[in-house]
Amino acid sequence: MKHPVESPQVTKLGKLAGARATPAVSLGPPVPDQIAGDLKETDAEDGQIDLGFRPSSYFRPTALATHVLRSVKGAERRRILAAILSEGDAPLPLALAEPALPASLLRSWGTSHPAMLGGEYLPERRATEMEIARITLQSVTQDVICLYAAQARGRIRYRVVDEYGGDTLSGRARRTSSQPLTLGGLAEFFLGAWNPEPVLGANFSMPDSTLDEALDFMRGESAFYPQFDDLLRQRIRSWWAQRPDGAGQ
């Protein structure tokens, strides 16, 4: 499988050194969230994206199920938990619902397939931080990039984080604001800190690459910006149309 950044991928895969090798498994598409409306991803049916959309707050109380899903770092654990929670009264495996997997479980969790490690190496959220948005890559290790936010001294403090100590970030990764960002402001900051274009270029520059493959390679998620994934896909289409070899035309 293609992957965006060689050295970070090796770094994360190195955590599995000595683990029992097993055949790759198909993880399947993400399970649609059926828990809370504010976690539901929506498509822009008319193609219009409201860049001026601004959520009223990031810090309102939420339902317990929503809080659990937002808090979990791992992409696959989120998918599994969403499926369990959608069953209503099904028992919830407490270990899977922890924000971070204990080090004692992390190695075994990734032995079935490296993609199981997606999101698990994100930095810990600080005491008052919460996740505002994330981008998940369909790379070998299902890398995740997140935007965290916290209230501090009457302002909102943001930071963009990756799973490699910031090695995949190329722009300003911290900022503040007096109120929640507009969708346009969020995209400018998030995609300025982590630029998707080098990743796309590294993976989809071959003549036989397709737009559908590029669109499937990354997805945006946000409990606060329903059109964040639509905007990310718009950016991918724009990049595709301007590829240097003209293949996107």
Secondary structure, DSSP 8 states (H G I E B T S, - for coil): ---S-HHHHHHHHHTTTTS---------S-----S-GGG-----TTS---TT---S-S-----HHHHHHHH---HHHHHHHHHHHTTSS----TTTTSSS--HHHHHHHTSS-GGGGTTTTS----TT-EEEEEEEE-STT--EEEEEEEEETTEEEEEEE-SSTTTT--S--EEEESS---HHHHHHHHHHHS-HHHHHHHHS-STT--HHHHHHHEEEE-SS-TTHHHHHHHHHHHHHHT-TTSTT-
